[in-house]
């Protein structure tokens, strides 16, 4: 089996979540005085399109990219919908914003991972997955799979040669509840990757979600990059834990697994956060959890915090956490300073 040698230092990145694919919990003000619970529903309200366009103009601006560059962030994972480069009613294209971000990122030394976060028919049951009906996952229908492949090829045609493009992620967190669905997704991944690779420069990565099943997907995606999402605040076991020690032990176990996976193919942590379950969460506990997790990315090529910012402070808001000193080691020259400190202790 082919062995892959991971980078010794993970490149820091953030997700630009809640911008071009809305999530109400991240930006509740966009939904005020409406009954809409997701972008699909909001797009069909009387003022929905205007609200969305105003939000797109205001939420991420050039000052944000300047700040991220100064903070030592190198990569941006940009969640986009299948309406990204052309209208897909009721959704409205976000191409002007993507064009702007790609050019702005290049100016400020940032690279972009374009992540198809919302697919035709919805690839999972979340409110951001491409359908207002969160009870039905219909991406696996042949027409939706074919449409998704074409959308990815269109994205490659549009941005494949852009200097700021770091990669294209095929799907975000697709749901595979049965072995047949998993096989179906795997075959689609193989075929779509081959078509994309024919359009993309070798430097541009093709990224594949682990579907929260990394042990199965690792080693089965060829030269593509595997995306693992690491959270410790959603499962029943995580929520039942009453001590930070449980999360530290779990983190250590997962770190060993990630090290093994990273030998099979390039690996990234596409989403992670310092958030902990409510019964444990506190500023001190989440700070400690954040510092512990920052040790894991040495096994991966890159990590992307979820998310750059939200309307409220807290563990989901990278900018807020950074301002508290939680990410001092991502600051420019921090690695050089850390190495000097280590050498001084040895003298």
C-alpha positions as CSV (number, residue, x, y, z in Angstrom):
1,X,0.0,0.0,0.0
2,X,1.3,3.4,-0.9
3,X,2.6,5.5,1.9
4,X,2.2,9.3,2.0
5,X,4.6,11.4,4.1
6,X,2.6,14.3,5.7
7,X,4.0,17.7,6.2
8,X,5.7,18.3,9.6
9,X,3.8,21.6,10.1
10,X,0.1,22.0,9.3
11,X,-0.9,25.1,7.3
12,X,-3.5,27.1,9.4
13,X,-6.8,28.0,7.8
14,X,-10.4,29.1,8.6
15,X,-13.8,28.4,7.1
16,X,-15.7,31.3,5.8
17,X,-18.9,29.7,7.0
18,X,-22.3,31.5,7.0
19,X,-21.4,33.8,4.1
20,X,-22.3,32.2,0.8
21,X,-24.2,29.3,2.3
22,X,-26.3,30.8,5.1
23,X,-26.7,29.1,8.5
24,X,-29.2,30.8,10.7
25,X,-27.4,30.1,14.0
26,X,-24.3,31.9,12.7
27,X,-26.0,35.0,11.3
28,X,-29.5,35.3,12.9
29,X,-29.9,39.0,12.0
30,X,-30.3,38.0,8.3
31,X,-33.5,36.1,9.2
32,X,-35.1,38.5,11.6
33,X,-38.8,39.1,11.2
34,X,-39.2,36.1,8.9
35,X,-40.3,32.6,9.5
36,X,-37.5,31.2,7.4
37,X,-35.2,28.7,9.0
38,X,-32.7,28.3,6.1
39,X,-31.5,30.0,2.9
40,X,-33.9,28.0,0.7
41,X,-36.9,29.4,2.6
42,X,-35.4,32.8,3.0
43,X,-34.8,33.1,-0.7
44,X,-38.6,32.8,-1.3
45,X,-39.7,35.5,1.1
46,X,-40.5,39.0,-0.1
47,X,-37.3,40.6,1.1
48,X,-35.1,37.4,1.1
49,X,-33.0,38.0,-1.9
50,X,-32.2,41.6,-0.9
51,X,-31.3,40.4,2.6
52,X,-29.0,37.8,1.2
53,X,-27.3,40.2,-1.2
54,X,-26.8,42.8,1.6
55,X,-25.3,40.1,3.8
56,X,-22.9,38.9,1.0
57,X,-21.6,42.4,0.6
58,X,-21.2,43.2,4.3
59,X,-20.1,39.9,6.0
60,X,-16.7,39.4,4.3
61,X,-14.8,42.4,3.1
62,X,-11.2,43.2,2.1
63,X,-10.4,44.2,5.7
64,X,-11.3,40.7,6.7
65,X,-8.8,39.1,4.3
66,X,-6.2,41.6,5.4
67,X,-6.8,40.7,9.1
68,X,-6.6,37.0,8.3
69,X,-3.3,37.4,6.5
70,X,-1.8,39.4,9.4
71,X,-3.1,36.8,11.8
72,X,-1.0,34.1,10.1
73,X,-3.9,32.3,8.4
74,X,-2.8,30.9,5.0
75,X,-5.9,29.0,3.7
76,X,-9.6,29.8,3.4
77,X,-12.2,27.0,3.0
78,X,-15.1,28.6,1.3
79,X,-18.5,26.8,1.5
80,X,-20.5,27.3,-1.6
81,X,-23.8,26.0,-3.0
82,X,-24.6,24.4,-6.3
83,X,-25.9,27.8,-7.2
84,X,-22.4,29.2,-6.9
85,X,-21.7,30.3,-10.5
86,X,-25.2,30.5,-12.0
87,X,-28.7,31.0,-10.6
88,X,-30.5,27.9,-9.4
89,X,-34.0,29.1,-8.4
90,X,-34.8,30.0,-5.7
91,X,-31.1,30.4,-5.0
92,X,-29.2,33.3,-6.6
93,X,-25.7,32.9,-7.9
94,X,-22.7,34.0,-5.7
95,X,-20.2,34.3,-8.6
96,X,-19.5,38.0,-8.1
97,X,-18.5,37.3,-4.5
98,X,-16.4,34.2,-5.4
99,X,-14.6,36.1,-8.2
100,X,-13.9,38.9,-5.7
101,X,-12.6,36.6,-3.0
102,X,-10.3,34.7,-5.3
103,X,-8.7,37.9,-6.5
104,X,-8.5,39.4,-3.0
105,X,-7.1,36.3,-1.6
106,X,-4.3,36.4,-4.2
107,X,-3.4,40.0,-3.3
108,X,-3.1,39.1,0.4
109,X,-1.2,35.8,0.0
110,X,-4.1,33.5,0.8
111,X,-5.2,30.3,-0.9
112,X,-8.8,29.1,-1.3
113,X,-10.4,25.6,-1.0
114,X,-13.7,25.8,-2.8
115,X,-16.0,23.4,-0.9
116,X,-19.3,22.3,-2.4
117,X,-21.3,22.6,0.8
118,X,-24.8,22.3,-0.7
119,X,-25.5,19.9,-3.5
120,X,-28.6,19.3,-5.7
121,X,-31.1,17.3,-3.8
122,X,-29.2,17.7,-0.5
123,X,-26.3,15.4,0.3
124,X,-27.2,15.3,4.0
125,X,-30.1,16.3,6.3
126,X,-28.6,19.6,7.5
127,X,-30.3,22.9,6.8
128,X,-27.3,24.1,4.7
129,X,-27.0,21.1,2.4
130,X,-28.9,22.3,-0.6
131,X,-32.6,21.8,0.2
132,X,-35.2,23.5,2.5
133,X,-36.5,20.0,3.3
134,X,-34.1,18.7,5.8
135,X,-35.9,15.4,6.2
136,X,-35.1,14.1,2.8
137,X,-31.7,13.4,1.3
138,X,-32.1,13.0,-2.4
139,X,-28.6,13.6,-3.7
140,X,-28.2,9.9,-4.5
141,X,-30.7,10.1,-7.3
142,X,-28.9,9.8,-10.7
143,X,-30.0,13.2,-12.0
144,X,-28.7,14.9,-8.9
145,X,-25.3,13.1,-9.0
146,X,-24.9,13.9,-12.6
147,X,-25.8,17.6,-12.0
148,X,-23.3,17.7,-9.1
149,X,-20.5,16.4,-11.4
150,X,-21.3,19.0,-14.0
151,X,-21.3,21.8,-11.4
152,X,-17.9,20.8,-10.2
153,X,-16.6,20.7,-13.7
154,X,-18.0,24.2,-14.3
155,X,-16.2,25.4,-11.1
156,X,-13.0,23.8,-12.4
157,X,-13.4,25.6,-15.8
158,X,-14.0,28.9,-14.0
159,X,-11.3,28.8,-11.3
160,X,-9.0,25.9,-12.1
161,X,-6.2,28.2,-13.4
162,X,-6.6,30.9,-10.7
163,X,-3.4,31.3,-8.7
164,X,-5.3,31.5,-5.5
165,X,-7.1,28.1,-5.9
166,X,-5.7,25.5,-3.4
167,X,-8.3,22.8,-4.0
168,X,-11.9,21.8,-4.8
169,X,-13.9,19.7,-2.3
170,X,-16.4,17.4,-4.0
171,X,-19.0,17.3,-1.3
172,X,-19.3,18.4,2.3
173,X,-20.3,15.7,4.8
174,X,-22.4,13.4,2.5
175,X,-24.7,11.1,4.4
176,X,-24.1,7.4,3.7
177,X,-26.5,5.4,5.8
178,X,-26.1,2.1,4.1
179,X,-23.2,0.1,2.4
180,X,-24.9,0.6,-1.0
181,X,-25.0,4.4,-0.6
182,X,-21.4,4.4,0.4
183,X,-20.4,2.3,-2.6
184,X,-22.5,4.5,-4.8
185,X,-20.7,7.6,-3.4
186,X,-17.3,6.0,-3.8
187,X,-17.9,5.1,-7.4
188,X,-19.1,8.7,-8.1
189,X,-16.1,10.1,-6.3
190,X,-13.7,8.0,-8.5
191,X,-15.4,9.0,-11.8
192,X,-15.8,12.7,-10.9
193,X,-12.3,13.0,-9.6
194,X,-10.9,11.6,-12.9
195,X,-12.9,14.1,-14.8
196,X,-11.8,17.0,-12.6
197,X,-8.2,16.0,-12.6
198,X,-8.2,16.4,-16.4
199,X,-9.2,20.0,-16.0
200,X,-7.1,21.0,-13.0
201,X,-3.3,21.8,-12.7
202,X,-1.4,19.2,-10.6
203,X,-0.9,21.7,-7.8
204,X,-4.7,22.0,-7.2
205,X,-6.0,19.4,-4.7
206,X,-9.2,17.4,-5.1
207,X,-10.6,16.9,-1.6
208,X,-12.9,14.1,-0.5
209,X,-15.0,14.0,2.7
210,X,-14.6,11.1,5.0
211,X,-18.4,11.1,5.7
212,X,-17.5,10.7,9.4
213,X,-16.1,7.3,8.4
214,X,-12.4,7.9,8.1
215,X,-11.3,4.3,8.8
216,X,-13.2,3.2,5.7
217,X,-12.3,6.0,3.3
218,X,-8.7,6.3,4.2
219,X,-6.6,4.5,1.5
220,X,-9.5,4.3,-0.9
221,X,-9.3,7.8,-2.6
222,X,-6.1,7.5,-4.6
223,X,-4.1,10.7,-4.7
224,X,-6.9,12.9,-3.5
225,X,-6.9,14.6,-0.1
226,X,-9.1,13.2,2.7
227,X,-11.0,15.7,4.8
228,X,-11.8,14.8,8.4
229,X,-14.1,16.9,10.5
230,X,-13.2,16.8,14.2
231,X,-15.8,17.8,16.7
232,X,-16.3,16.8,20.3
233,X,-19.6,18.5,21.1
234,X,-22.3,16.7,19.2
235,X,-22.4,12.9,19.9
236,X,-24.3,11.5,22.8
237,X,-21.1,10.2,24.5
238,X,-19.6,13.7,24.2
239,X,-22.6,15.3,25.7
240,X,-22.8,12.7,28.6
241,X,-19.2,13.3,29.6
242,X,-18.8,15.4,32.8
243,X,-15.1,16.1,32.8
244,X,-12.6,17.7,30.4
245,X,-10.4,14.6,31.0
246,X,-12.7,12.5,28.9
247,X,-12.3,14.9,26.0
248,X,-8.5,15.0,26.4
249,X,-8.4,11.2,26.3
250,X,-10.6,11.0,23.3
251,X,-8.5,13.6,21.5
252,X,-5.3,11.6,22.2
253,X,-7.0,8.5,20.7
254,X,-8.1,10.3,17.7
255,X,-4.7,11.9,17.2
256,X,-3.1,8.4,16.9
257,X,-5.7,7.5,14.3
258,X,-5.1,10.6,12.3
259,X,-1.4,9.9,12.2
260,X,-2.2,6.5,10.7
261,X,-4.6,7.9,8.2
262,X,-2.2,10.6,7.1
263,X,0.2,7.9,5.9
264,X,-2.3,6.6,3.4
265,X,-3.0,9.9,1.6
266,X,-2.9,13.6,2.1
267,X,-5.0,14.6,5.1
268,X,-6.7,17.8,6.3
269,X,-8.9,18.7,9.2
270,X,-11.5,20.6,7.2
271,X,-13.5,21.6,10.2
272,X,-12.8,21.8,13.9
273,X,-13.6,24.1,16.8
274,X,-12.9,24.6,20.5
275,X,-16.6,24.1,21.3
276,X,-17.5,21.7,24.1
277,X,-20.8,20.3,25.3
278,X,-22.8,22.7,27.5
279,X,-22.2,20.9,30.8
280,X,-18.5,21.2,30.4
281,X,-18.1,24.4,28.3
282,X,-16.5,27.4,29.9
283,X,-13.9,29.9,28.6
284,X,-11.1,28.1,30.5
285,X,-12.2,24.6,29.4
286,X,-12.6,25.6,25.8
287,X,-9.2,27.4,25.8
288,X,-7.6,24.2,27.1
289,X,-9.4,22.1,24.5
290,X,-8.3,24.5,21.7
291,X,-4.6,24.2,22.8
292,X,-4.8,20.5,23.0
293,X,-6.3,20.3,19.5
294,X,-3.6,22.5,18.1
295,X,-1.1,19.7,18.7
296,X,-3.0,17.3,16.4
297,X,-2.5,19.1,13.1
298,X,1.2,18.1,13.0
299,X,-0.2,14.9,11.4
300,X,-2.0,16.7,8.6
301,X,-1.3,19.1,5.8
302,X,-3.7,21.8,6.9
303,X,-6.5,22.6,9.3
304,X,-9.5,24.9,9.0
305,X,-11.2,26.3,12.0
306,X,-15.0,26.6,12.0
307,X,-15.6,29.4,11.5
308,X,-13.9,32.7,10.8
309,X,-16.6,34.6,12.6
310,X,-20.2,34.6,13.7
311,X,-22.5,37.4,14.9
312,X,-21.8,36.2,18.5
313,X,-18.6,35.7,20.4
314,X,-17.5,32.3,21.6
315,X,-15.8,29.1,20.6
316,X,-17.3,29.0,17.1
317,X,-15.8,32.4,16.3
318,X,-12.1,32.2,15.3
319,X,-11.7,36.0,15.3
320,X,-13.0,36.3,18.9
321,X,-10.9,33.4,20.1
322,X,-7.8,34.8,18.4
323,X,-8.3,38.1,20.1
324,X,-8.2,36.2,23.4
325,X,-4.8,34.8,22.6
326,X,-6.0,31.2,21.8
327,X,-4.0,31.1,18.5
328,X,-0.8,32.9,19.3
329,X,1.3,30.2,17.5
330,X,-0.4,31.0,14.2
331,X,0.9,34.6,14.3
332,X,3.6,35.4,11.7
333,X,7.0,34.3,12.9
334,X,5.4,32.4,15.8
335,X,7.1,29.1,14.6
336,X,10.5,30.8,14.5
337,X,9.9,32.2,18.0
338,X,8.9,28.9,19.3
339,X,11.9,27.2,17.9
340,X,14.2,29.8,19.5
341,X,12.5,29.2,22.8
342,X,13.0,25.5,22.6
343,X,16.7,26.0,21.7
344,X,17.2,28.4,24.6
345,X,15.9,25.8,27.0
346,X,18.4,23.3,25.7
347,X,21.4,25.6,26.2
